[in-house]
């Protein structure tokens, strides 16, 4: 994480009505997802239970694992 990441996370605050730390986590997750897709090394799974962060992650197209709502079977399927 660097200053550029912090600045690039700011629009996510407004777009998704999330707090600054959630926006930074979301930005980093999106950046890592992009790197994984370009290198064809799989997909990122965002693990979160914060409802606004989960909603924002879904809106941005991330795979989400919410440990408060996801069954053990669903977790195993996501992690394959």
N, C-alpha and C positions, 0 to 999 in steps of 0.2 A: 504494500500500500504506500502511496506517495501523495504529494500535494495534488497532482493531476486527478487521481482517483477521488479525492475529497471534492474537488470542484465538479467533476463529472457526476457525482452522486446528487448534487443539489437539485437538478431538475426532477429527479425521482421523488423528492419530498413533495413537490407541488403536484406532479402527475398522479401519484398514488395516495396522497394524504397520509404519509408515514413520517416518523420522526427521523432525525439525522442519522442516528446509529443504524436504524433499519435500512435507510437509503444507502448507506455505505456498504452494509452487508449485501444488499441486493445488487448494487453496482459491481462489487467484487465477484459475486456469484455469476452475474451476466458476463463479465470479462473472462472468467475461467471457463464458462460454458462455451464461449466463442473460441477460445484457444483449443479446447477439447474437440470441438467440431472441426476446426481447420486441420488438426493433426489426426483426425479420425481415431481418437483414443477413447471413445465412449461418451457418456452423458453425465452431467453433474446432477446430483440430487440434493436439493436444498432441504435441510432438516430444520424445521421451525414449528412452533406452536402458537406464535403471536398471530392473531387473526388478520391484522392489517398486513403484516409481512407475507403471510401465506396468500392472501388475496392478490397482493402486488406481484408476488412470484408467479402465480398462475397467469395473471394478466400479461406478464412478460414472457410466458411460454416455458417456464422452468418446470421440471419435475419436482414435486413437493412431497416430502415425507413428514407428516404431522404425527409425532409419537403419541399425542393425546387422542387421536381419532383413527389411526391406521392400525389395522389388525396385523398380527404376526405373519399371516399368509401374504398380505399385501406388501409388507415390508420385504419379505423374502423375494417376491416377484420384482419389486423395484430395484433391488440390489443385485440382480442377476445380470 
